[in-house]
């Protein structure tokens, strides 16, 4: 089934302003990093700068697999989605590059990172652990949404 076919059933493509609004209101997604055996998927909390970048932190130091793969990745993908029901959902797929933010520049994305959602467990670990800050540069983006019942269904 193609997106064109799904559009006939009520699916809509999101434009740049819809995508920006969606990313501004979301705090979690899935980061896909390349490996020899397919993508390595990581749940991710992020802050969005409102323009072309997501910022996120990793805890655990350079020995962690996710940090090693992130450092080695030239390109990656982030999927951000929200599902309220089978007939009401949104998703945005982002493609781009990742770069470490030097500690001397952490003040620049500090406000953006404050908007990232983190469980209390991670907040405690940040105070005690080795952290790294990354910027995901958005090179390509595509957003889809479905809001309502497909044609032929009656709402009462």
N, C-alpha and C positions, 0 to 999 in steps of 0.2 A: 504494500500500500504506500502510495506516495503522499507527500505533503499536500499536493494539489487535490488529491482525492479526499484527504482529511479536511481541507478547507471547505469543501462542499458540505461537510457534516458539522461545520461550526468552528473549526480550528482557525485561529488568526495568527498572523505573524506580528511580532512586536517591532515597532520602529525604535530608533535610537533613544528617543525621549522616554518611551515605555520601558526600555531595557534599563536606562539610568535610574528611573523611578523604582523599578523592581529591585535592582541591586542596592539602592539606598535604603530599602526597607528590609533587606534580608541580612542575616549574619552568619549563615552556615552554608556549606556546599561540599562538593567532593573534588579533590585535586587528583588528576590523573597524570602520573609521571611515566615516561617511557622506560621499559626494560626489555631484555632480550626475549622474554616470555610473554609479552603483552603488557598492558598498562598496570601500574601499581597504584591502587586507589586509596586515598586517604581522606577521612572526614576532616573538614577544615572550618575553623571559624575565622572570619575575615572582617576587615573594615574596608569600605569603598570610598575612594577620594572624590567621587562625583564626576570623574572625568574619564581617565584611561587606566587606572590602576587599582588593584586590590593589595592590601597589606595584611600580613599574617605573621605569627610567631611560631617557632618550634621550641620545645623544651627537651633537653636530653643530651645535647652536645653532638659533636661530630661523629661519634660512634653509632648514632642511630641510622637505620637504613633509610628512613624518609629524608633525613638531612643529607645523606650521601647522594641519594638519587636526585634530590633537588639541586644540589651543587653541580651535578654532572649534566643536568638537563638543559638542552638548548631551547626546547619547546615543551610546552605542557598544555593541559586543558583543565578548565574548572567548570563543573556543572552545578548550577544553583537552581533549586526547584522548590515549589510550594504546592502541596496537594490538599485541597479541602474536601473534594469528593471526586468520583470518577468523571463527573461532568464539569468540574471547576478546578482547574490547575494552571500553573504557569511554570515554564522552565527557560533558562538562559544557558547557552553553551558558549564559553569563552575559550579562545585559543590565543596563546602568546608565549612570552618568555619570562623567566624568573631570574631575579638577581638578588644577592644578599645586600642588605642595607648596612653599611659600616656603622659601628657603634657610635662613632662621632657624629653621625647624621640621624640618630634615632629621634631627636627632637622634632624633625620635620614631619614624620608621619604620626607623631604621638597622639594628636587629636583623632585621627582616623582610626588608630589602633584601639583607642578608648571605646569605640563603638562596636568592636568585635565581641561576640558572645563567648564567654568562657565559663565552664563549670567551676565551682568553688575549688575543687581539687586542683585544677590547673592554676588558679590564682595563687594558691599556697605554694605550688611547685615553682612558679615564676620567681617568687621571693627567695627560694632556696637553690634553684638550679641554674644550669647553663642554658641560656636562651639565645636564639638567633632571630633576626627580623628579616623578612623577605618582601620584595615587591614583585607582584605579578603584573606585567605589562600587557594590557589588552590590545591585541593586534586585530582579532576578528571576533565578531559576536553575532549570535543568532538567538532570537527569542520567540517562543511559541506560547500561546495560551488558548484555553478553551474555557468559556464562561457561559454555561447554560446547557440545557438539554439539546440534543441533536434534532434536526428537522424531523417532523413527524410525531414527536412526543408532545403531549399537552401538559401544561403546568396548571394546577388547580389552586 
